[in-house]
């Protein structure tokens, strides 16, 4: 029951975990069917499926499943370690790995007239939504309802307050280039798959120039998508929100296809 309680706690808190369960055994094995281990995204784990090399290999596969979101049935022989087996108990064990991933998160930086409809649409589409703005009076549920979390802090502090991973999409719709120049270096140190920045080509050129002066490399700058969103001749805030979320959805679905191709060797 402890493992299920911990699993429920993680899910209620929006934390990604992987449940590893022995589903079948044959012959002599350290643990029997039903034994469980819960693995967290930072590598921590609770419970055991027998320890030793089997548990080590299962833990490695669990960490991989955080990236691709795929379930796995893994079967290990425990006969001859010299031939690559996971042990020498003499039996066979099959483990089911089941990832429970957090919802993909859209972080909207900028609580202005464009940020508001992006928050609304992202929430309607099923994303976890975070709104951040250093203007405390604007970053509130009263002014912009619908976000799951409000961070009234400067942009460069966001990585300190929020876990940014390969399921996080950063939407920067800030009030000016000076805000972007101050905050982007910290965001570029994260592994998020998407950083979109609103603004004209002229604003982006100025922002790049200032970031280069701060030591940001051209390789890092290439990660930033600006202008943000798919080109649909968007003009109004609502239209811009649609173009931004369409681009994020396209990026997210392409990532899923990439993992599927990698899994099947295509």
Secondary structure as UniProt FT lines:
FT   HELIX           2..12
FT   TURN            13..14
FT   STRAND          17..26
FT   TURN            33..34
FT   STRAND          36..40
FT   TURN            41..42
FT   STRAND          45..47
FT   HELIX           52..68
FT   STRAND          72..77
FT   HELIX           81..83
FT   STRAND          92..100
FT   STRAND          105..109
FT   HELIX           113..124
FT   TURN            125..126
FT   STRAND          128..132
FT   TURN            136..138
FT   TURN            141..143
FT   TURN            145..146
FT   STRAND          149..151
FT   HELIX           155..157
FT   HELIX           158..161
FT   TURN            166..167
FT   STRAND          168..172
FT   HELIX           177..188
FT   STRAND          194..197
FT   HELIX           201..213
FT   TURN            214..215
FT   HELIX           218..221
FT   TURN            222..223
FT   STRAND          224..225
FT   HELIX           237..264
//
